[in-house]
Amino acid sequence: MAINCQTNISETDENHRSVEFTVSVSEMDKLFEKSIGEFRKQVSMKGFRPGQVPKPLFVSRFGDEVYHETVDKVINSDLRTEFEKLIETWKTNEKLEVAAPAELGELHAERGQDLVYKLNIALNKPLVAQGYKDLGVKVSQIIVSEEEINDELQEVRKRYAKEGEEFNYSALGVKDEADLKEKISENIFADKQHSARQKALKEALDIAIEKNPFPVLEEQIKYTAERSLQRHGEEEEIKITKEQLDEMRPEVSRAIQEERILRAIIEQESLKPTQGQVDARIQQIADSMRMDFDQTKDALRKSGRINGIRENLKIELAQCLLIGESLPEKTQENA
């Protein structure tokens, strides 16, 4: 350890622990003296050469400021490091998961007294998912009627037709009416399939959640809600209001339940996507951006986003297992 301190760990319940660090006044005095020596070298005052300000005068003028700097360093460097080591031990030995960042429980940092720093943390116990196979939930069969296609065709004509001019199929990226109808049919089918799949997945997850009850911790709900409100690129942390939290709680709680169950299934089934499944997803991205597959794959690899694709596919594999589906593979035929 970088400093000598006493550590006391207590469990308030099976999902919450408190860690109290106590640094003795004698240890803090040693660290304070060391900081005084370092800061004196940087300070100059009228009548004294740089770094030569008498210690009593320096302490009387800057002692409190230097002590606060010392406390900040002890807390944010030494004690935080020790706390992170404890968490890693819990993760390894007890398979616990951090539900939300630790919260300050207590801080006593008066000069001439022991430093007491207490952190409270919420932890999820390991989840072993049960009864998630053979749920009997399937995606309903999709039928696209000629009437649906023709209705959408009329809407497209109204939207894009110009009075007095022949309908411009090429502007929509198709050759003729037959080609347009085929595209419309594909789009309707894709939309219906997505809706049917989401409905089946919700039904399957309803069953899985009922079979695998576990407490959804308030700290995790609040932290997840705040993260969802955080705008991309913003550094300032969002503080959610009680009204916002109450409104978001059901949806956020459900999302946490789903993710924990799906993550448990991934681990228990050792799920990971094949290269063909990864390539199939990259092909979808390339097609949507009208880019070459190899160029898209290379760009994703260089940016590190391909790892995110693999993680998302793990979730989708677990979802597929619940509703008896499989992910598409990229082959020579669909390359």
Secondary structure, 3 states (H helix, E strand, C coil): CCCCCEEEEEEEECCEEEEEEEECHHHHHHHHHHHHHHHHCCCCCCCCCCCCCCHHHHHHHHHHHHHHHHHHHHHHHHHHHHHHHHHHHHHHHHCCEECCCCEEEEEECCCCCCEEEEEEEEEECCCCCCCCCCCCCCCCCCCCCHHHHHHHHHHHHHHHCCCCCCCCCHHHCCCCHHHHHHHHHHHHHHHHHHHHHHHHHHHHHHHHHHHCCCCCCHHHHHHHHHHHHCCCCCCCCCCCCHHHHHHHHHHHHHHHHHHHHHHHHHHHHCCCCCHHHHHHHHHHHHHHHCCCHHHHHHHHHHHCHHHHHHHHHHHHHHHHHHHCCCCCCCCCCCC
